[in-house]
Amino acid sequence: MSAHTYKTRGVCARQIDFELEDGALREVRFTGGCDGNLRAISKLIDGMPADEVVELLEGNTCNTKPTSCADQLVQAIKQARG
């Protein structure tokens, strides 16, 4: 298992912390942002393969922003995998 921290860009959440365990996401925690929505996303994707999360959430936007907290999670996963 490996722990990761990602500083977000262009969204309300300031940071995303998560763990990767055998290619699956665990313990996803957003700092800042829409608390209820982000906790719900975290629950829904807990244990899901990172590849599926990337496919599902990549490119998601928030209002007029070109990204979203969910899209930033995708960027965090990609950075964590190198």
C-alpha positions as CSV (number, residue, x, y, z in Angstrom):
1,M,0.0,0.0,0.0
2,S,1.3,3.5,-0.8
3,A,0.0,6.8,0.5
4,H,-0.2,9.9,-1.7
5,T,-0.9,13.6,-1.3
6,Y,-1.8,15.8,-4.2
7,K,-2.1,19.6,-4.1
8,T,-5.1,20.5,-6.4
9,R,-5.2,23.3,-9.0
10,G,-8.2,25.4,-10.1
11,V,-10.8,23.9,-7.7
12,C,-12.2,24.5,-4.2
13,A,-10.6,21.5,-2.6
14,R,-7.0,22.3,-1.7
15,Q,-5.6,18.8,-1.3
16,I,-6.4,15.1,-2.0
17,D,-4.9,12.3,0.1
18,F,-5.4,8.7,-0.9
19,E,-3.9,5.2,-0.8
20,L,-3.2,2.8,-3.6
21,E,-3.4,-0.8,-2.7
22,D,-2.9,-3.4,-5.5
23,G,-4.1,-0.9,-8.0
24,A,-7.3,0.0,-6.1
25,L,-8.1,3.3,-4.4
26,R,-8.5,3.4,-0.6
27,E,-9.1,6.1,2.0
28,V,-9.6,9.0,-0.4
29,R,-9.9,12.3,1.5
30,F,-10.4,15.8,0.1
31,T,-9.4,18.9,2.1
32,G,-11.8,21.7,1.3
33,G,-14.4,21.8,-1.4
34,C,-18.0,20.6,-1.2
35,D,-17.7,18.3,1.8
36,G,-20.9,16.2,1.4
37,N,-20.3,15.6,-2.3
38,L,-16.6,14.8,-1.9
39,R,-17.3,12.4,1.0
40,A,-19.9,10.7,-1.2
41,I,-17.5,10.3,-4.1
42,S,-14.9,8.9,-1.7
43,K,-17.3,6.3,-0.4
44,L,-18.4,5.3,-3.9
45,I,-14.9,4.8,-5.3
46,D,-13.4,3.1,-2.2
47,G,-11.9,-0.2,-3.3
48,M,-12.5,0.6,-7.0
49,P,-9.6,-0.1,-9.4
50,A,-7.8,3.2,-10.2
51,D,-8.1,2.6,-13.9
52,E,-11.9,2.5,-13.6
53,V,-11.9,5.8,-11.6
54,V,-9.7,7.5,-14.2
55,E,-12.1,6.3,-17.0
56,L,-15.2,7.4,-15.1
57,L,-14.1,10.8,-13.8
58,E,-11.5,12.1,-16.2
59,G,-12.6,15.4,-17.9
60,N,-15.4,16.1,-15.5
61,T,-15.8,19.9,-15.0
62,C,-17.3,22.1,-12.4
63,N,-19.5,25.1,-13.5
64,T,-17.3,27.2,-15.9
65,K,-14.0,25.7,-14.6
66,P,-12.1,23.4,-17.0
67,T,-11.6,20.9,-14.2
68,S,-13.3,19.6,-11.0
69,C,-12.4,18.0,-7.8
70,A,-13.1,14.6,-9.4
71,D,-11.0,15.5,-12.4
72,Q,-8.2,16.6,-10.0
73,L,-8.4,13.1,-8.4
74,V,-7.7,11.6,-11.8
75,Q,-4.6,13.9,-12.1
76,A,-3.5,12.8,-8.6
77,I,-3.8,9.1,-9.6
78,K,-1.8,9.7,-12.8
79,Q,0.9,11.5,-10.9
80,A,1.0,8.7,-8.2
81,R,1.5,6.1,-10.9
82,G,4.3,8.1,-12.6
